[in-house]
Amino acid sequence: MDYEMESQPKRQVLELEPDFLQKISGQNATLTTALQGHYRQIFAPGARKTIRPFTPAETSTLLGINENYLRQILSEDPTIPRTMVNARLNFSVHDLHEIRTRLDKRQAESKTGRRRTYLPHRGEAEELQIIAVMNFKGGSGKTTTTAHLAQYLALQGYRVLAIDLDPQASLSALFGHQPELDVGPDQTLYGAIRYDDRRRPISDIVRATYIPNLHIIPANLELMEFEHETPRWLMTKSIEEAPFSQIANAIRQCEQFYDVILVDSPPSLGFLTLSALTAATAIIITLHPQMLDVLSMRQFLQMVEDLLTQIWRVDPGNKSKWMKYLFTRFEPSDGPQNQMAGFLRSLFNDDILIHPMLKSTAISDAGLTNQTIYEVDRQQFTKSTYDRALEAMNNVNQEIKKRIHQAWGRAL
């Protein structure tokens, strides 16, 4: 018996370092300080994010007019704003907005009988489009998709609200709002959906950006409070009182001011995502066409199905109107990706957007300085690299814009 006990291997006991918590705390402080220093290098104290000026060709394209016509109206009205850069004619984003407004007013006053809309705001009969961009897996391109789509639509003249619902706050940082420095208590959407008497009107939380018609609600870790408080709240409520409509109720307070609301959802299926799903009139699922990502998406769809089944038992009339898949970080020269993309298209057909978001060094390098492809100086890249990335991004956003118009019943 003694021999048997001696022959048994001794159990290995894994002990944490005595100062493990202190080590984590120290590393957190070190990283926070380093990131804040990096942020200050990019944006000096008191500086604001801006968007680069546009050439006459870019401006006329954004306005939907011929470049010669743009030059004509500039010569006819010297008060129309313009920006000279290195002795060359350019237009700031605010110039663009002012010109668009004047063109719309001029058209309204025209007696030709033709009415063209330069301000493509939705009419009273056209439903606010609330588009939730989501995926269960991080790194699928949700934030990149949301940021570029928001800027594209705003530059086209639509009134856009971007809601960062991800506690990691990548979208907020991309728009110049550092979660640790610039976003205080109750300044995220949590302030408008919390359960106690500290709930605030959503108008107190919305922030303007450096692009006219584009507003944002930033995020930080405070959003996790909603995930923690909801289960406790549910313990005292019936299923009919479940908080599925918290975000929808908050949005309802400001819906008359916007044409499109974009929600950058967290990479999980918690109560925040559940509320976003309930509020959404449309869903865009970002997907990297590789096997592991597709397997993760299948689990995501299963969980969404289960959750929406529960939601619609409570509110049968609350259903999203359309859903599309978007291939992200797509490499056309990658054989396995093309095979997977073809396989998925054979299954889902028109539910997958025609144009993919290409993997591009221009987009990833722009992200290093918290910029989008629309903001970054094109001189930082070779012309072909920048133009290819910009064309691919515009193709994706234009396709989504057409889908929005279809939802409104507008001619394409």
N, C-alpha and C positions, 0 to 999 in steps of 0.2 A: 504493500500500500504506500509506504514511504517512497519506494522507488518510483512508483507511478506518479506520485505528486511531484517528485523532483524532475521527472522527465517531461512534464508539461511545460510548453514554452511560456515564458513570462509575458503578461499582457503589456503592450506598449501604451503608455498613457501620454497623450499629446496635451501638453500644457501651454497655455498662452503666455506670451511674454508678460512679466509682471507690470510693465508700463505700457501695455498694448493700447489702452484707451488714450493715454497721454500721447503716445506716438501718433495715433490717428488724428487727434486734436491738433498736434503740431504740424502734421503734413497738410491738414486742411487749411490751417492759417498760412502756411508757406505758399501753398498753391493759390489761395485767394489773393495774397499780396502780389504774387508774380503776375496773375491774370489782370489785376487792377493796374499794375505798372504797364503791362502790354497794352491795355485799353487806353491808358493815358498817352502812350506813344502814338497810337492811331488817332485818337481824338484828344487834343489838348484841352485843359480845363477851360470851360466856357465855350468850346467849339461845338458846332452842330453838324450833324450829318447833312450832306447835300447830294444832289444828283447832278451828274455832268451836264453841260449844255448840249443842245442838239444842233446839228447842221441844218441848213435850209431843206435839204433832201429828206432828212429824218423828220423834221417838223411837218413838212407837207404830207408825208406818209401818215403820220399820227393824226393829222387833221382830216385826212381823206381827200385832199385836194391836189391839183397839179402844182408843181413847184413854180411854174411861170405865173400862175394865179396868185400864189403867195407873194411873189415879188411885185405883182401888180398892185395888190391891196396895200403893200408896204409903201409903195411910191405914192399912192392916192391919199394915204393917211399917215403923216409923219409922227402922229402921237401913238401909233401902235408900238408896243414895247419890243425891244430887240437888245441883244447883248453882243458886244464886239469882243472877240477873243483873238489875240495876236493879229489885230487888224482884219479879222475875218468875221463875217456876219454869222452869228449863232443866236440861239434862243434858249433862255432858261426855262425850267419847268413852269415857272410862274408866268413867263411870257407866253408859253404855249396855252396855258389856261385862259389868259386874258384874250388872246387872239381867238380861241375857240368861242368864248363868250360873245365877243364882238361879231364874229361871223354868224352866230346863231341869231343875234339881235338884228343884224342886217337882213338876214333871210326872212325873219318874221315881219319886217317892215317892207319887204319887197312886194311890189304890186304885179309881179309876173304870174302869180297864182301857183307857182311851184313852191313847195315847202319841204326843205331839207333840214334834217335835225343834226346839228353839230354837237348838241348836248343830249346824248342818247339815254336820258333818264327814263325810268319805267313810268308808265301811266298808272292811273288809279286801278284799272282792271288787270294790271300785270303784277303777279305775285312776287314779293321779295324772294330772291334766291339765296338760300342759306346752304352753302356747300361745305360739307365736312370732309376734310382730307385726312384719311386714316389708314393705318395698317397696324397689325399686332406686333410687327418686328421693327426694331429701331434700325436706322440707317437705310430706310427704303426710299428716302427722298421726299418725305412729307413736307418738311419745312421749306426746302428748296422750291417745291411745287407751289406751296401757298404763297411764299414771298414774291416769286416771279409773276404768278397769276394776279396777285393783288396789284402790283405795280403796273402790269400790262393793262389791266382794265381801267385803272385810274388815269393812266396816260391816254387812254382812248376816250376819256370823258365821263366814265361811270363813277358813281358815288359808292365807295367801297369801305367796309369795315373789316379789318383783320383781327381775329380773336386768337390770342396765344393761349391754348388750353393745356399745354405741356409744361409741367412744373420745371423741366430743364431749361425752358425759356430761350431756346435757340432762335425762334422767330423774333422775339423781343430784342435780343442782342443784335440781330441782323438789321433791325431798324433803329439801332442806337440807344436802346434802353437796357443797361446792364442790370440784371435782377438784384445783385447785391448792393448796388449803389443808387439806382434811380427809381426803384419800385418799392414803395413802403407798404405798411399794413393796410389792407382793404383797398389796395390800388390795382389788384388783379380782378378777374371776373368773380372770384370768390366773394368780394365785397358786395356784389349784387345778387348772389345766390345763397348766402349763408342763412342759417335758420333763426338767428336771434334778432334782437331789436337793433343791432348794429348794421343791418343790411342797408346798402346805399342805392340810390338811383343809378342806373347804368350810365347816365349822362355825366355823373361825377367821376367816372372811371375812364371814359373814352379820351384818348389823346390824339391831337393832330400830329401829322408827320410833315416832313419836308416836301411832300408831294401833295398839291391841292386835291381835294376830294378823297384822299386816302387817310383814314383814321385807324388807330390800333388800340387794343386793350392788352397790355403787357402781362407777363406771367412771372412767377417765381415759386419757390417751394411752398408758399402759403396755400396754393391750390390743393395741396395734400390734405389740408384741414377738411375739405369737403368729403374726401374719401374716408376720413376718420369719423367725422360727425354724422354722416348719413346712416350708418348702421345703428348708432345710438338713437337717432331720431326715429328710425323705422321700428324700434322695439316698442314704441308707444303709439304707433299708427297702424291702420289697416292697409291692405294692399292697394285699395282705391286711393289712398292718400300718398302713395309712393312718389318720390321726388323726381319722377321722370321728366317733368315739364319745367324744372327750375330754370334752365337756360332759355327755353322758349319763352317763358314769362318775362325774363329780363330783356330779351331782344325785342319783345313786343313794345317796350317803352320807347324804342328809338327807331322802329322799322320805317317810319315815314321819311327818314333822312337818308336812306340808303337804297341802292339798287341791288347790290350783292354783298353778302356777308360771308367771309371765308373763315373757317375754324380749323386751326392746326391742332389736331387731336393728339392726346398722349399715346405712346405705344403700348397700350394696355386696354383691357376691357373692364375698367372700374366704373364708378358712378359718374365721373366726368364724361367719359366716352358714351355712356348710356344716355345721359342727358343731351349730349351733342347729337346722337343718333335720332333722338326724339324730336329735336328742334329742326333737323335738316330737311330741306326739300330735295337735296341731292347729295350723293356720296361719290367721292373719287377715291378709289383704292389704289395706292401706289404699289408697284410690284417690280422687283428686280427678277428678270426671267431666268432664275436658276433653281435647281431642284429643291435645295434646302428652304429657299424663300417661298416656293410654291407649296411645300408641305406645311410651312408655318401659316400660309394664307388659308389653307384648307381648314386648319384648326380655328383660325380667325372667323371664317365664314360659319363654321358650326356654332361657335359661341354667339355670333351675331344673330343667327337664326333663332337660337334658344332665347336670347334676350328680347328680340323684337316680338317673338311669340307672346312673351309675358306682357310686354308693353301694350300690344294691341288687344289683349284681353281686357285691359283697363280702358284703353282709348282706341276703339276700332277705327276712328276716322283719322288718326294721326299716322300717316304713311308718307315716306319719302317718294318723290315723283320720278326720279331717275338715278341710275348708278352707272359709273364707267370705271374700267380698269385702265391704269396708265403705266406702261412699261417705263422704268426709270433706270438710270446708269447703264443704258443700253449701248453695247458695242457691236455695230453692224458686222465687223470682221470676225466676231467670236462665233464659231460654228455651233457649240452647244447652246449658246443663248438664242441663236436663230432657230434652232430646232425646238427649244422650249417655247419660244414665242409662237412658232407655227402651230405647235401642239395646242397651246391655249387658245389661239384664234380659231382653231377647228372646233373647240368646245364652246366658246363664248361669242364667236362671230362679232356682231356689231356692238356688243357690250364692251369691247376693248377699243380704246381710242386708236385711230389710224396712225397717228404720229407718236413715236416714242420720245422720251427725254434722253438725249444722248449723253453718254459719259464724256466729259470735256474738261481739259486742264484749265480752260478759260473760266469755267464756272467754279471749279474747285479752288483755283488760285484766287479768284475774286473773293471767295468765302473766307480766306485767310485774313483779309482786312475788313471783314463784315460788310461785304458789298455783293450786289447781284450783278448779273451780266448787263443790266440796263444802267447801272451806276458806274461800273469800272471804266477807266480810261482805255479805249481800244488800242492806244499806242503801246500798252504794256505787253501786247501779244502780236504774233504774226497775223497779218490781215486774214489769211485763210482760216486760222484757228478761231479767231474771234467771230468772223462772219458765219462760219459753220455752226458755232454754238448759238449765236443769236438767231439764225434762221430756224434751227431746230426748236428753240424755246418759243419763238413766235408762232411756229406751226402748231405746237401743243396748245398754247393759249388761245390762238384763233379758233381752234377746233372746239375748245370748251366754251368760248364766247358764242359760237354758233349754236351750241347745245342750250345755252341760256336763252338765246333768241327763240329757239324752238319752244322752250317752256313758256315763253311770253306770247307765242303765236305770231312772231314777227317774220317777215320774209327774209330769207338768207341772202 
